[in-house]
Amino acid sequence: MQGQATWSKPMPHMLLEILVEEALKGNKPSSTFSVEKLSKKIGDVAFAIQSFSKNQLDVNELYTEVMKIEGFDEITLGDAFDHLVQHEMLAKAFMAKKC
């Protein structure tokens, strides 16, 4: 599912914070946002989501890569995978070295 961002729990809160921040700056004609300014803010949120998504660990891809390692039985590789999932920074380093 590469290339697709998911809407995590903090993201709606982040969108509301951005909209409130803009309202407090006065970026609202009457009581509504202009289409141009709202469009820019939505673009900002999309960029934030994309940045957030790029930093997420893809556990399916991690599993695939771990299971490709030769010389170990499936149980040992499964244990290694479990360890990496519990230690996300190690898993990200592993994936960076594999790719």
N, C-alpha and C positions, 0 to 999 in steps of 0.2 A: 504494500500500500504506500509505496514511496511517492512523494510529491503531494500527498494529501495531508492537510493539517487537521487536527482534531480540536474541538472547542473544549479546552480544559476548564475546570471549575473556577480558577482565578480570572479567566479572560472576560466574562461578562462584567465582573467587578472592575477590571482594568478599563474597559470601554466606558463604563459609567464615570470613572474617575477622570478620564480624558474629557468627556463631555462636560462634566461639572467644572473642571479647570478652565475650559474654554468659555463657559458661561460666566465664570467669575472674572475673566479677563474682559468681558464685555462683547465677546464675539457671538452676539445673537441679536439680530434685528427684531424688534418687538419681543415676543416671547418664543420665537422659533429660531432655529439656526438657518443660515443661508445654505442653499444647495452646494455652493462652491466650498464653503468652509466645512460643512458636514462631510462632503466628499473627500476633502484633504484629511480630515480626522479619521475617516474610515480607512483611507490609504495608510495612515500612520499605524492604525490598529492592525491592518493586514501585514505590514512590515514587522511589527512586534510579534505577531503570531508566527510568521515565517522564521524569524530569528529564534523564537522559543522552540519551534518544531525542529529546527536543525540541530539543536542541542539535546534532543531527546534520544534515549537509547532504544533502538529497535531490537527487542528481545527475540523476535523471530529470526532476524538476520544473525544475531549473536549465536543463537542455538545452531543455526546452519553452519556457521563458521567453526564453532567448537566441535561439532560432530564430524567435521572433515579431517580433524587432526588424526594422523595415523600413528599406530603403535600403542594405542590404549583401548581398553574395552569400553563398551557403551556405558556401563555403570560409572566408571571413573570419569568419563567425559561428561556424563550427566551431573556428577558431583562438582566438576570444574565449572560447568555452566551455572549451577545453583550458587556457587561461591561468587562468580562474576556478577550475577544478578543482584546479590546482596551487597556487592561492593561496586557500585555504578562507575566510579572513577576508574577502577581497574578494568572494567568491561569496556569503557570508552577507549582506554589506552590499548587494550587488546585489539579492538576493532580498527584503530588507527594503524597499528602495526601490520595487521592482516591485509589491509586494502592498499 
